[in-house]
């Protein structure tokens, strides 16, 4: 779901563009993609928490396990992203 962008990748891509405006466009697209992915992930985390509550209320063990597995994966991704932002 998430793309990984590094500064090195950006510099390589910038080398392929002759105009600064095109490089700025690329950088803006990268930041927009990262932002939208983060918002989508946070929204899904909230949705999964509601689904987990519902699965617990309904005593649906299979749904509970599926939702918690997905939630754990998304939270790990979010923690990695947060740690990377702290470094930058």
C-alpha positions as CSV (number, residue, x, y, z in Angstrom):
1,X,0.0,0.0,0.0
2,X,2.7,2.5,0.9
3,X,5.4,3.6,-1.4
4,X,8.9,4.3,0.0
5,X,10.6,7.5,-1.2
6,X,14.1,8.4,-0.2
7,X,16.0,11.6,-0.8
8,X,18.4,9.7,-3.0
9,X,15.6,8.5,-5.2
10,X,14.3,12.0,-5.5
11,X,17.8,13.3,-6.5
12,X,18.0,10.6,-9.2
13,X,14.6,11.6,-10.5
14,X,15.5,15.3,-10.4
15,X,18.5,14.5,-12.6
16,X,16.2,13.3,-15.3
17,X,14.4,16.6,-15.4
18,X,15.8,19.7,-17.0
19,X,13.5,22.3,-15.4
20,X,13.2,23.0,-11.7
21,X,9.4,23.3,-12.1
22,X,9.2,19.6,-13.1
23,X,11.3,18.6,-10.2
24,X,9.1,20.6,-7.8
25,X,6.0,18.9,-9.3
26,X,7.6,15.5,-8.7
27,X,8.4,16.4,-5.1
28,X,4.9,17.7,-4.6
29,X,3.4,14.5,-6.0
30,X,5.6,12.5,-3.6
31,X,4.6,14.5,-0.6
32,X,0.9,14.4,-1.6
33,X,1.1,10.6,-2.0
34,X,2.7,10.2,1.4
35,X,0.1,12.4,3.0
36,X,-2.9,10.7,1.4
37,X,-1.5,7.2,2.3
38,X,-1.0,8.3,5.9
39,X,-4.6,9.7,6.1
40,X,-6.0,6.6,4.5
41,X,-4.1,4.4,7.0
42,X,-5.2,6.5,10.0
43,X,-8.8,6.3,8.8
44,X,-8.6,2.5,8.4
45,X,-7.1,2.2,11.9
46,X,-10.2,4.0,13.4
47,X,-12.5,1.9,11.3
48,X,-10.8,-1.3,12.5
49,X,-11.2,-0.3,16.1
50,X,-14.9,0.1,15.6
51,X,-15.1,-3.3,13.8
52,X,-13.1,-4.9,16.6
53,X,-15.6,-3.5,19.2
54,X,-18.5,-4.9,17.1
55,X,-16.8,-8.3,16.8
56,X,-16.3,-8.4,20.5
57,X,-19.9,-7.5,21.2
58,X,-21.1,-10.2,18.8
59,X,-18.6,-12.7,20.1
60,X,-17.3,-13.2,16.5
61,X,-13.8,-14.7,17.1
62,X,-12.9,-15.0,13.4
63,X,-13.7,-11.4,12.7
64,X,-11.9,-10.3,15.8
65,X,-8.7,-12.1,14.9
66,X,-8.8,-10.8,11.3
67,X,-9.4,-7.2,12.3
68,X,-6.8,-7.3,15.0
69,X,-4.2,-8.8,12.6
70,X,-4.9,-6.0,10.1
71,X,-4.8,-3.4,12.9
72,X,-1.5,-4.6,14.2
73,X,0.0,-4.5,10.7
74,X,-1.2,-0.9,10.1
75,X,-0.1,0.3,13.5
76,X,3.4,-1.1,12.8
77,X,3.5,0.7,9.5
78,X,2.4,3.9,11.2
79,X,5.0,3.6,13.9
80,X,7.8,3.1,11.3
81,X,6.5,6.2,9.5
82,X,6.5,8.2,12.7
83,X,10.0,7.1,13.6
84,X,11.2,8.0,10.1
85,X,9.6,11.5,10.5
86,X,11.3,11.9,13.8
87,X,14.7,11.2,12.2
88,X,14.2,13.7,9.5
